[in-house]
Amino acid sequence: MLTSLYYVGFRLGEQQIGLLPNGHVTGVSRPLGYFHVDDIKKSLQALVNEGAEIQQPVKDVGAGRLVAAVKDADGNLIGLLQTA
């Protein structure tokens, strides 16, 4: 289990499930799956080009991890995760 003031993570093998106690501050107020990507900026731009709205811009959350989130045209939240 990984814990900090802003994140609690549970890991089973390569799968990680995280809880963001203050996620509502960035518009992430419900469960959010993060897709692992090789280039987060390129992936984020591709989603925006298809009509998604940025909910959380690219943010460094430590340990070489970058995250971002968008809301697609149907209102679904999509998370992106890039690890070093």
C-alpha positions in Angstrom: 0.0 0.0 0.0 1.3 3.5 -0.9 0.1 6.4 1.1 0.5 10.2 1.2 -1.6 13.2 2.1 -3.2 13.2 -1.4 -3.2 9.5 -2.4 -3.7 6.0 -1.2 -2.7 3.3 -3.6 -3.2 -0.5 -3.5 -1.0 -2.6 -5.7 -1.5 -6.2 -6.8 1.2 -7.2 -9.3 1.3 -4.6 -12.0 -2.3 -3.4 -11.2 -2.7 -0.3 -9.0 -5.9 1.1 -7.5 -5.7 4.6 -6.1 -7.9 6.7 -4.0 -7.7 10.5 -4.2 -9.2 12.0 -1.1 -9.1 15.5 -2.5 -9.9 14.6 -6.1 -13.0 16.8 -6.2 -10.7 19.8 -6.2 -9.5 18.9 -9.7 -12.9 17.8 -10.9 -12.2 14.1 -10.3 -15.0 13.2 -7.9 -15.7 9.6 -8.9 -13.7 6.5 -9.7 -11.2 7.1 -12.5 -9.2 4.5 -14.5 -5.8 5.6 -15.7 -4.5 4.2 -19.0 -0.8 3.7 -19.2 0.7 5.7 -22.1 4.2 6.2 -23.4 3.8 9.9 -24.2 1.2 11.6 -22.0 1.3 15.0 -23.8 0.8 13.4 -27.2 -2.0 11.2 -25.8 -3.7 14.1 -24.1 -3.6 16.2 -27.2 -5.1 13.4 -29.3 -8.1 13.1 -26.9 -8.6 16.9 -27.0 -8.5 16.8 -30.8 -11.4 14.3 -30.6 -13.5 16.6 -28.4 -12.4 15.8 -24.9 -12.2 18.5 -22.3 -9.2 18.7 -20.0 -10.2 18.0 -16.3 -6.6 17.9 -15.0 -3.6 19.0 -17.0 -0.4 17.0 -17.0 0.8 16.9 -13.4 4.0 15.4 -11.9 2.9 13.3 -8.9 6.3 12.1 -8.0 8.5 9.1 -8.5 8.6 9.8 -12.3 4.8 9.5 -12.7 2.8 12.0 -14.8 -1.0 12.0 -14.7 -3.7 13.9 -16.6 -7.5 13.5 -16.9 -10.1 14.5 -19.5 -13.9 14.3 -19.9 -15.0 12.9 -23.2 -18.0 14.1 -25.2 -20.2 11.6 -23.3 -19.1 12.9 -19.9 -16.8 9.9 -19.1 -13.6 10.7 -17.2 -10.5 9.2 -18.7 -7.2 9.2 -16.8 -3.7 9.0 -18.4 -0.6 7.8 -16.6 3.0 7.9 -17.8 5.8 6.3 -15.7 9.5 6.8 -16.1 
